[in-house]
Amino acid sequence: MIAYYVDNSIHQIPSFIYIAKVLGGPVLTDGPDAIRILHQDFPEVRAEFYATRAELQRRLAELRPEAIIQPDYSKAYLNVDFETAHIQVFHGTSDKTYGYSGKVRDYDLLLLPGERAYRTMAAASLLTEENYAIVGYPKTDRVFNGEFNREETLERLGLDPALPTVLYAPTWQDSKFNTSLPKYGAEVLSGLPEGYNLIVKLHPNTKRYDRRNYSMVERLAGQNPRIKLLGYEYDVIPTMAGADLLIADISSVSHEFLCFDRPLVFLDPRPLPFGKRKTWVWQCGPVVKRRGQVWSTVKAALARPEAYAEERRRAREEIFYKPDGHAAERAAEAIRNFLEQRRKGQA
């Protein structure tokens, strides 16, 4: 039996839930928001809530799963006292160093989204012959399977599908200065031109940990009926389907939006330059480096959606292995094969 663990980081749910739908097995969480989403949106997946770490550990000891699948570095937190395989599925593809932490060495199997993640981890000596499989990115299977419609998405959000629609999806304010909210957030919202829709999809951690920026966005969004604020949503993919262009900074959302093959604009949030690896995806669209230039850059990018098309294609192929809508199935098969080999080795 296989189990899954997620805490209250609700944005991590799409990273494993489609694998769970293929493989089966219970999802364990100590997150009150996570259990609400799991019960509401994925009733076919068995989900269990435990209010404390001790209760969670007792339940895992009862189940004794052959593997625990995790979208974050939770092995030390779970601290189980029985033999099990710890499998890391990751909860994003961005070039933040968090994704390539030395903590990945604690895991028995790593499921990688594509060639770029493989090369980066191999260069950091994080891979062995047996501890990884390149499977693709299950979160985006729905895009490649054609499950979304632009007009239906915008109507669901209460926005006019006849208007060009821009999605602003900044990352949260962590210690690395990755978010564009303090530098550009007010400009993006207050400067929305006539004749445009704006969807603001905040990272869930913004509401949890950054009340100042969240309050600013909430106040400005409330002043314009053509702005739709999604302040605490767990999955950005369905919202992306309604957007003609994405405004991003340093986040996996820019990678994921490549799957729709539409224009991107990047906001450089720092007073000092980032390292080239972290901003690698910025090759896929124009970069705004100073205040006052956001909407002129967006308008120019929308006027020429074919610009950067080749860069987007190359980046998409490098990030996502086989974008064919079957990544969850490949992930499930990789897990089955790994566990079968593990059993043979223990026999």
Secondary structure, 3 states (H helix, E strand, C coil): CEEEEECCCHHHHHHHHHHHHHHCCCEEECCHHHHHHHHHHCCCCCEEECCCHHHHHHHHHHHCCCEEEECCCCHHHHCCCCCCEEEECCCCCCCCHHHHCHHHHHCCEEEECCHHHHHHHHHCCCCCCCCEEECCCHHHHHHHCCCCCHHHHHHHCCCCCCCCEEEECCCCCCCCCCCCHHHHHHHHHHCCCCCCEEEEECCHHHHHHCHHHHHHHHHHHCCCCCEEEECCCCCCHHHHCCCCEEEECCCHHHHHHHHHCCCEEEECCCCCCCCCCCCHHHHHCCEECCCCCHHHHHHHHHHCCCCCHHHHHHHHHHHCCCCCCCHHHHHHHHHHHHHHHHHHHHC
